[in-house]
């Protein structure tokens, strides 16, 4: 990648798992009643073949990984499991009552935190409670995040018996010095053993999360990690940029000196060289930060243009309704977003009182919906069009002016009414999407709130 372009475009910017992004939600215009109205509307618009998605946030971890920016609760006390499950199931019952008709679950993801913190029997109790109030799609997409150090054969077998066919293992990096710094000690042998177990049980898609830009990373250490990944040949690789946001996440991301982080030039080189090595191994780049083998459903979704991006990341299926359950989970009705209370105590108290634990959100207007479609098109398919009336924006002349320099730099190709991201522009897709972000343009942040784009 051209280093002058890296220097030019490496600015703070959103990852666009939603639009508007959370800092630009109009929370003062939001209410839980409005949220429920949009949810019911969206559910009614969903035909019998569509189904809904469910994200369940399981926030507990036994130790703190100092690179992590997730909402979590650190504890070794496993007595928290059953009360938390009871609360999640109460929240789910509230949603089912509001929807009126029995929902059909097409997609379900267990995220965290550490989902495999929970005992297999407790995960079974949770999921059977969810399924008791819903139908299951004929071809469901059920997945979970597994920690290689504590994911057991019983975890894998229990979840497989409940319909799970995809698991993502958080590897991050195999270098001992990096692992010690980020407090994530897990030998390659642990990842290899749990991968072998998952394959033997019948999991159809195994993913590895790798992170570049971590403290003390060098190309040699990154190359070592990718070469180890080659031995396991996961079906997908999420190759994430470390988002250093200690001003938001506090002590967790201050467990090392910032001088330990790779320079911006080295960080980008880690990605570019890592990407080349992954492509040599047969992986195909999907959207932003993701790679898949041609046999994986994520690649097939790219071919079919059915790939979707939301708060769960990239998905091979798309639903109009996504219900987030648990502490800090975010729900999406397409017409609105709603986020749950961000502490276990507040979340539990709200549910026990009989109220949905929603504490903030945003109702999308017509402009938001059009911009959202453009950004989704860019993040998923690397192209967008404004030929159709509902995709045209009054700000299009200004948007095109903002894109002009990117076109001159060879990052995009603009035709009358449409735009395509070039091969050279893939690494700058966040910057390209930012040109459409009219809310951010109108209200530039006074302080830094996003990680760097490159």
TORDOLO-324615 format. One record per atom (N, C-alpha, C, CB): z, y, x; residue in one letter. Coordinates in steps of 0.2 Angstrom, whole numbers, plus 5000, padded with zeros to 4 digits. Glycine has a CB too. Example, Ala and Ser with C-alpha at 12.3 -4.5 7.8 and 13.67 -1.06 7.14 Angstrom:
! residues 2
503949725066A503949785062A503949845066A504549785057A503549895064S503649955068S503950005064S502949975070S
//
This chain:
! residues 454
500049945004X500050005000X500050065004X500650004995X499650115002X499650175006X500350215006X499050225003X500550225013X501250245013X501250325011X501450245021X500750365011X500750425009X500850425001X500150465011X500550374998X500650374991X501350354989X500150324988X501650304993X502350284992X502750344992X502550234997X502650384997X503050444998X502950494992X502950485005X502350504990X502250544985X502550534978X501450554984X502450464976X502650444970X503350414969X502150394967X503750404975X504350374975X504850424972X504550344982X504950424966X505350474962X505850434957X504950534959X506350464955X506750434950X506350424943X507450474948X506450364940X506050354934X506250294930X505250354935X506150294924X506450234920X506050164921X506350254912X506350114919X505950044920X505650034913X506549994921X505750074908X505450064901X505549994898X504650084902X506149974898X506249914893X506249944886X506949884895X506250014885X506250044878X505950104879X506950044875X505650134873X505450204873X505750224866X504750214874X506050284865X506350324871X506850284875X506650384868X506950304881X507450274885X508150294883X507250284893X508650254885X509250274882X509550344883X509750224885X509450374889X509650444890X509350494885X509550464897X508750474882X508450524878X508550504870X507750524880X508950454869X509150444862X509450504858X509550384861X509250514852X509550574848X510150544845X509050604843X510650534848X511250504845X511550544840X511750484851X511550604840X511850644835X511450644828X511850724837X510850614828X510450604822X510450534820X509750624823X510850494823X510850424822X511550404817X510850384828X511450354813X512050324810X511850254809X512150364803X512450214808X512350144807X512050124800X513050114807X512150164795X511750154789X511050164790X512050204784X510750214794X510050224795X509850164799X509950284799X510150144804X509950084808X509850024803X510550064813X510350004798X510249954794X509649954789X510949944790X509550024787X508950034783X508350014787X508950104781X508250034793X507650014797X507649944798X507650054804X508149914799X508249834800X507949804794X508949814802X508249814788X507949784782X507249794781X508349814776X507049854782X506249874781X505849824786X506149944783X506049824792X505649784797X505749714796X505949794804X506249684793X506349614792X505949604786X507049604790X505849644781X505449634775X504749634777X505549684770X504549674782X503849674784X503649614788X503749744788X504149574791X504049524795X503849464791X504649504799X503249434792X502949384787X503349314790X502249374787X503149264786X503549194787X503349174794X503249154782X502849184797X502649154804X502949194809X501849154804X503149254808X503449294814X504149274817X503449364812X504649274812X505249264814X505549324818X505249204819X506249314820X506549364824X506749334831X507149384819X507049384835X507249364841X508049384841X506949404847X508449344845X509149354846X509249364853X509549304842X509649414855X509949414862X510649414861X509749484866X511049364865X511749364864X512049374871X511949284862X512449434872X512649454878X513349414879X512749534878X513349384884X514049344886X514249374893X513849264887X514749424893X514849464898X515349444904X515149534895X515649384903X516149374908X515849344914X516549324905X516149364920X515949334927X516649324930X515549384931X516649274934X517249254938X517349304944X517249184940X516849334947X516849374953X516349434952X516749334959X516349484955X515949544955X515449544960X516349604955X514749534958X514249544963X514049624963X513549504960X514149644970X514149714971X513449754970X514449734977X512949714969X512249744967X512149744960X511749694970X512549724956X512449714948X512549774945X512849654946X512049794940X512149854936X512249834929X511549894937X512449774927X512449744920X513149764918X512349674920X513249764911X513949774908X514249704908X513849804901X514849704911X515149634912X515949644912X514949604919X516249594912X516949594912X517149534917X517349574905X517549554923X517749514928X518349474926X517749544935X518449414926X519049374924X518949304926X519249384917X519449274928X519549204929X519849164923X519849184936X520049204918X520449174913X519949154907X520849224910X519849084907X519349054902X519549054895X519148994904X520149074894X520449074887X520049134883X521149094887X519649174886X519349224883X518749204879X519049284888X518549144881X517849114878X517849104870X517749044881X518349074868X518349054860X518449114856X518949004859X518949164858X518949224854X518349264854X519549274856X517949264860X517349304860X516849274856X517149314867X516749204856X516249174852X516449184844X516349094853X517049184842X517249194835X517049264833X518049184835X517049314838X516849384836X516149384835X517149434841X515749354840X515049354840X514749324833X514749324846X515049274831X514849234825X515049284819X515149164824X515549314819X515749364813X515149414813X516449394814X514949444819X514449494819X513849464816X514349524826X513649404818X513049374816X513049364808X512949304819X513549344806X513649344798X513549404795X514349314797X513749464798X513649524795X512949544794X514049584799X512549524800X511849544800X511449494795X511549524807X511649434794X511349394790X511449414782X511549314790X512049434781X512149464774X511749524773X512949484774X511649564778X511249624777X510549614776X511349674783X510249564779X509549544779X509449514772X509349494784X509849484769X509749454762X509449384762X509349504758X508849384765X508549314766X508749284772X507749324765X508649214772X508849174778X508349184783X508849094776X508549214789X508049224795X507849164798X508449274800X507249174801X506949114805X506949144813X506249094803X507349104817X507349124824X506749094828X508049094827X506449144831X505849124835X506049124842X505249164834X506449174844X506649184851X507349194852X506249244855X507649164857X508449174858X508549174865X508849114854X508949214868X509049224875X509849234876X508649274878X510149194880X510849204882X510849244889X511249134883X511149304889X511149344895X511849364896X510649404894X511949394902X512549414904X512649474909X512849354908X513149474912X513649424913X513449364916X514049414907X513849314915X513649244917X513749194911X514149224922X513149184907X513249134902X513549064903X512549124899X513449044909X513748974911X514448984914X513248944917X514749044913X515449054913X515749014908X515649124913X515449004902X515648974896X515648894897X515348994890X516148864894X516048784894X515548764890X516748754892X515148714892X514648684888X514748674880X514348624890X515348644879X515548634872X515648704868X516248604872X515848754872X515948824868X515248854867X516348864872X514748844872X514148864870X513848824864X513648854877X513948764864X513648724858X513948754852X513848654859X514648764852X514948794846X514648864844X515748804847X514548904849X514248964847X513548964844X514149004854X513148914847X512448914845X512348874838X511948874850X512748824837X512748794831X512948844825X513248734831X513448884827X513648934822X513048984821X514248974825X512649004826X512049044824X511549004820X511749064831X511448944822X510948904819X511048894811X510748844822X511748884810X511948864803X511748914798X512748864803X511648984800X511449034795X510649054796X511849094797X510249004799X509549024800X509148964801X509449064807X508448974800X508048924801X507748934808X507448924796X507448874811X507148884818X506448874818X507448824822X506048914821X505348914822X505148844824X505148974826X504548834822X504248764824X504148764832X503548754821X504048814835X503948824842X504348874845X503248834844X505048864845X505548914847X505448934855X506248904845X505648994857X505749014864X506449024865X505249074866X506848974868X507548984869X507648974877X507948924866X508049024879X508149034887X508849054888X507549074890X509049044894X509649064896X509649084904X510249014895X510149124906X510249144913X510849094916X510449214914X510649054921X511149014924X511349034931X510848944924X511949034932X512249044939X512148974943X512949074939X511848974948X511748914952X512448874954X511348914958X512948924955X513548894957X513948854952X513948944960X513848874946X514248844940X513848814935X514748904938X513248814935X512848784930X512848704931X512048804930X513148664927X513248594928X512648554924X513948574925X512648494925X512148444921X512348454914X512248374924X513048454913X513248464906X512948524902X513948454905X513048584906X512748644903X511948634901X512748704908X511648604906X510848594905X510748544900X510548574912X511048494899X510948444894X511148464887X511348374896X511748504887X511948534880X511448584878X512648564881X511248624882X510748674880X510048644878X510648734885X509848604882X509248564881X509248534874X509048514886X509748504872X509848464866X509848514860X510448424865X509948584861X509948634856X509248674856X510548684857X508748644860X508148674860X507948724865X508048714853X508348724870X508248774876X507748734881X508848794880X507248774883X506748744887X506548784893X506048734883X506848844894X506848884900X507448914902X506348944898X507548914909X508148934912X507948974918X508548874914X508349034919X508249074924X508849074929X508149154922X508749064935X509249054940X509249124944X509248994945X509849154945X509849214949X509949194956X510449254946X509449204960X509449184967X509649244971X508849154970X509349294970X509349364974X509149354981X510049384974X509449324985X509249314992X509649264995X509449384996X509349225000X509649165004X509949185010X509149115005X509849245012X510149265019X510949275019X509849335021X511249235023X512049235022X512349305023X512349195028X512049355027X512349415028X512249455022X511949455034X511649455019X511549495012X511949465007X510749485010X512049395007X512449365001X513149395002X512449295002X513449395008X514149415009X514249485007X514349405017X513749525009X513749595007X513749615000X513249635010X513349574996X513349584989X513849534985X512649574986X514249504989X514749454986X514449404981X515249494982X513849374983X513549324979X513349264984X512849354976X513849224986X513749174991X513549104987X514449154994X512949084988X512649024985X512148994989X512349044978X512248944993X511848904997X511148884994X512148855001X510648884997X510048854995X510148784992X509548845000X510548744994X510648674992X510948674985X511148644996X511348724983X511548734976X510948744971X512048794975X510548794973X509948814969X509448754968X509548874972X509348714974X508948654974X509248604969X508848634981X509848594970X510148534966X510148554958X510948534968X510248614956X510248634949X509548634947X510648704948X509048654951X508348654949X508148584948X507948684955X508348534952X508148464952X508448434945X508348424958X509048454944X509348434937X508948454931X510048454937X508748524931X508448554926X507748514925X508348624927X507448504930X506748474929X506848394927X506348474936X507348364929X507448294927X507648294920X508048264931X507948344917X508148344910X507548354906X508748394909X507048394908X506448414905X506348484903X506548384898X506648534907X506548604906X505848614908X507048644910X505448654904X504748664905X504648724909X504448674898X505048774910X504948834913X505648854917X504748894909X505548854924X506148874928X505948934931X506348814933X506448984931X506249054934X506749064940X506249104929X506549094945X507049124950X507049194950X506849094957X507649234950X507649304951X507749314958X508249334947X507349354961X507349374968X507449454968X506749354973X507849484973X507849554973X507749584980X508649574971X507249634980X507149664986X507449734986X506349674987X507649754992X507949824993X508749814994X507749864987X508949754994X509649744995X509949765002X509849674993X510549775003X510849795009X510749745015X511549815009X510549765021X510349725026X509749685026X510949675028X509349685021X508749655020X508249675026X508449655013X507849625029X507349635033X506749595031X507549625041X506149605033X505649565031X505749495033X504949595035X506049485039X506149415041X506649375036X506449415048X507149415034X507649385029X507249375022X508249425028X506849425020X506449415014X505949355014X506149485012X505649355020X505149305021X505549235020X504749305027X506049225023X506449165023X506649145016X507149175027X506849195012X507049185005X506449155001X507249245002X505849195002X505249174998X504949105001X504649224999X505049085007X504849025010X505348965007X504949015017X505948985006X506448935003X506248924995X507148965003X506048984992X505748974985X505148934985X505649044982X504748934990X504148894990X504348824989X503748904996X504848794992X505048724992X505248704985X505648714997X505548754981X505748734974X505148744969X506348774972X504648794971X504148804966X504348814959X503548754967X504748864958X504848884951X504248904947X505448944950X504248904940X503648914936X503548994936X503748894929X504149034937X504149104937X504549134942X504349134930X504349184944X504749224949X504849294947X504549224957X505449324946X505549394944X505749424951X506149404939X505349464953X505449494960X505649574959X504749494965X506249584958X506549644956X506649694962X507149634952X506549754960X506849804965X507549824963X506449874964X507949824969X508649834968X508749914965X509049824974X509049914960X509149984957X509850014959X509149984949X509850054964X510450084967X510650144963X510350104974X511150134958X511350184954X512150194953X511150174946X512450194959X513250194959X513550254956X513450204966X513150314954X513450364951X513450344943X512950424951X513150294941X513250264934X513750204934X512550244931X513650164939X513950094939X514650094943X513550044941X514750154946X515450154949X515550114955X515950144944X516150084955X516450054961X515949984963X517150024960X515749954958X515349894960X514749904965X515049864953X514349954964X513849974968X514050014974X513250004964X514650024976X514850054981X515250004986X515350114980X515049944986X515449894990X515049894997X515349834987X514649934999X514349935005X514050015006X513749885005X513950025013X513750095014X512950095013X513850105022X512750155010X512050165008X511650165014X511950235005X511850175020X511450165026X511250095028X511850195032X511650045024X511449975025X510849965021X512049935022X510550005016X510049995012X509350005016X510050035006X508849965015X508249975018X507950045017X507649915016X507550065021X507250135020X506750125015X506950165027X506550185011X506050175006X505350145009X505850245003X505150155015X504550125018X504650045018X504350155024X505250025021X505349955022X505449925015X506049945026X505749955011X505849925004X505249905001X506249974999X504749955001X504049944998X503749895002X503650014998X503849885009X503449835013X503749765011X503549845020X504349765009X504649705007X504349675001X505449705006X504149724996X503849704990X503149684991X503849754985X502749724995X502049714996X501949645000X501749775000X502349635005X502249575009X502449515005X502649575016X503049525001X503249474997X502749454992X503949494994X502449504989X501949494984X501349454987X501649554981X501149464993X500549434996X500749364997X500349465002X501349344999X501649285000X501649244994X502249285004X501849274989X501949234982X501249224980X502349284977X500749264980X500049254978X499749194982X499649314979X499949194989X499649134993X499949074990X499849145000X500549074987X500849014985X500548994978X501649024984X500149034975X499849024968X500149054963X499948944967X500549104964X500849144958X500349204957X501549174960X500349224950X499949274948X500449334946X499449254942X500249394948X500649454946X500649464938X500549514950X501149474935X501249484928X501549554927X501549434924X501249604924X501549664922X501849694928X502049654917X502549714928X502849744933X503449694936X503149814931X503449674942X503949644945X504049564943X504649674943X503549544940X503549474938X502949434940X503549464930X503049364942X502449324944X502549254941X502549314952X502049224939X502049164936X501449114938X501949174928X501549054938X501049004939X500549004933X501348934941X499948984934X499448984929X499648934923X498748964932X500148884925X500348834920X500848864915X500548774923X501148924917X501748944913X501548984907X502148984918X501948984902X501749024896X501749094897X502349004890X502049124902X502049194903X501349214905X502549214908X501049174909X500349184911X499849174905X500149144917X499949124901X499549114896X499649174891X499749054892X500149204890X500249264886X499849324889X501049284885X499849334895X499449384898X498649374896X499449384906X498449314897X497749294895X497649314887X497549224896X498149294883X498049304876X498249374874X498449254872X498449414878X498749484877X499249484871X498149524874X499649434872X500249424867X500949444871X500249354864X500849454877X501449474881X501849534878X501349484888X502549534878X502949584876X503449604881X503249564869X503749664880X504249684884X504749724880X503949734890X505449704881X505949734878X506549734882X506049704871X507149744879X507749744883X507949674886X508349764878X507549624884X507649554888X507149554893X507549504883X506749604894X506249594900X505549574897X506449544905X505149534901X504449514898X504549454894X504049504904X504249444889X504249384885X503549364883X504649394878X503449294882X502849264880X502749274873X502749194883X503249294869X503149294862X503449364860X503549244858X503149384854X503349454852X503549454844X502749504852X504149484843X504449484836X504549564835X505049444835X504549584828X504649644827X505449664826X504349664820X505849614825X506549624825X506849584830X506849594818X507249624834X507749584839X508449614838X507449604846X508849564837X509549574835X509949554841X509849534829X510349604844X510749594850X511449584847X510749654854X511749534849X512449514848X512949514854X512449444844X513549544853X513949544858X514049614861X513749494864X514649614865X514749674869X514149714872X515349664874X514049774871X513549814874X512749794872X513549814881X512649744868X512049714867X511649774863X512049654863X510949774864X510549824861X510049784856X510149864866X510049814850X509549784845X508949834844X509949774838X508449804841X507849834841X507449814834X507349824847X507349864829X507049854823X506349874823X507449884817X506049894829X505449934830X505450004828X504849894826X505850014823X505850084820X506550124823X505850084813X506950084826X507650104828X507950064833X508050114822X508350094838X508750054842X509450064841X508650074850X509950014842X510650024841X510949984846X510849994834X511550014849X511849984854X512649974852X511850024861X512849914854X513549894852X514049924857X513649814853X514649924855X515249954860X515149914866X515849944856X515349954872X515249934878X515849904882X514949984883X516449894878X517049864880X517149804876X517649914881X517449754878X517649694874X518149714869X517949634879X518549754871X519149774866X518849814860X519649814870X518449864862X518149904856X517649864852X517749964859X517249824855X516849784851X517249734847X516349734856X517749704849X518149654845X518449694839X518649614850X518749744841X519149784836X518649804830X519449844839X518049824832X517549854827X517349794822X516949884830X517249734825X517049674821X517649654817X516749624826X518249654820X518749634816X518949674810X519449624820X518749734810X518849784805X518349774799X518849854807X517849734801X517249724796X516649764796X517549734789X516649804802X516049854803X515649824809X516349924805X514949834808X514549824814X514749864820X513749834812X514749834826X515049864831X514549914835X515249814836X514149944831X513649994834X513950064835X513049994829X513850084841X514150154843X513650204844X514650144848X513050184845X512550234846X511850204845X512550274854X511350254845X510650224844X510150284843X510650184838X509550264841X509050314840X508550294835X508650324847X508350334830X507850324825X507250354828X508050354818X506650304828X506050334831X505650364826X505650274833X505350424828X504850464823X504150434825X504950534824X503650464821X502950444822X502750454829X502550484817X502950514832X502750524839X503050474844X502950594842X503650454843X504050404847X503650334846X504750394845X503450314840X503050254839X502450254843X502950244832X502050304843X501450314847X501550304854X501050374845X502050344857X502150344864X502450274866X502650394866X502850244862X503050174863X502550124864X503550154858X502050134860X501450084860X501050094866X500950094854X500950154868X500550174875X500950144881X500550244876X501650154881X502050124887X502050054887X502750164887X502150024881X502049944881X501449924883X502249924873X500849954881X500249934883X500149934891X499649974880X500449994894X500349994901X500849944904X500550064903X501449934902X501849894906X501649824905X502549904903X501349804899X501149734898X500449714900X501249714891X499949764898X499249744899X498949794904X498949744893X499249844907X499049884912X498449924909X498749844918X498449944903X497849984900X498150004893X497249944899X497850064891X498050084884X497450124882X498650124884X497450144875X496850174872X497150224867X496350134869X496850284866X497050324861X496450344856X497350394864X496050294855X495450304850X495650304843X494950254852X496150264842X496350254835X496850314833X496750184834X496850334827X497150394824X497950384826X497050404817X498250324825X498950324826X499150314833X499250254822X498650314838X498850314845X498650384848X498450264848X498450434844X498250494847X498850544846X497650534843X498950584851X499550624852X499350694853X500050604857X499650744849X499450814851X499450834858X499850864847X499950804862X500050814869X499550784873X500750794871X499050744871X498550714875X498250754880X498050674871X498050814879X497750854884X498250864890X497550924881X498850874888X499350884894X499450814897X500050914891X499450764894X499550694897X499050684902X499650644891X498450704900X497850694904X497850734910X497150704900X498150794909X498250834915X498750804920X498450904913X499250774917X499750744922X499450684925X500350724918X498950654922X498650594925X498050604930X498350544919X497850664930X497250684934X497350664941X497150764933X497950684944X498050674951X498050594952X498650704953X498350564948X498450484949X497750454949X498850454943X497250484944X496550464944X496250474951X496150494939X496350534954X496050554960X496350514966X496250634962X496950494965X497250444970X497050374969X498050454970X496650354964X496350294963X496850244960X496250264970X497350274956X497850224953X497650204946X498550264953X497250244943X496950234936X496250254936X497450274931X495950224931X495250244929X495250264921X494750184929X495050324920X495050354914X494350354911X495350424914X494250324905X493650334901X493750374895X493350264899X493250394891X493450434885X493850394880X492750444881X494450414879X494950384874X495250324877X494550354869X495250304884X495650244886X495750254894X495250184885X496250214896X496450214903X496550144905X497150254903X496450134911X496550064914X496950074921X495950024915X497450034923X497750044929X497349994934X498550014929X497250024940X496849994945X497349944949X496450044950X497049904953X497449854957X497849904962X496949814962X497649954964X498050004969X498550034965X497650054972X498550034958X499050074954X499550034951X498650104948X499549964952X500049914949X500749934951X499849844951X500749954958X501449964960X501750034958X501449964968X501350074954X501550144952X501550144944X501050194955X501550084941X501450084934X502050124930X501450014931X502650124933X503150164930X502950244930X503850154934X502650264936X502450334936X501950344931X502250344943X501450304930X500950314925X501250314918X500450254926X501650274917X502050274910X502350344909X502450214909X502650364915X503050434914X502650484912X503350444921X501950484913X501550544911X501450544903X500850524914X501650484900X501650484892X502350504890X501450414890X502850504894X503550514891X503650584889X504050484897X503450604883X503450674881X504250694881X503150684875X504650654879X505350664878X505650684885X505750614875X505550654890X505750664897X505450734900X505650604902X504750734898X504450794900X504750864897X503650794899X504950854891X505250914888X505950934890X505250904880X506250874892X506950884894X507150854900X507450854888X506950884906X507050854912X507750844914X506650894918X507950784916X508750784918X508950824923X508850704920X509550854922X509850904927X510150864933X510350944923X510350804931X510650764937X510250694937X511350744936X510250664943X509850594943X510150544939X509850574951X509750514935X509950464930X509550394931X509950484923X509050394935X508650334935X508550314943X507950344932X508450244944X508250224950X507550244952X508350144951X507450244959X506750264961X506250214959X506750264969X505650244958X505050204955X504750154960X504550254952X504750174966X504350134971X504850104976X503850174975X
//
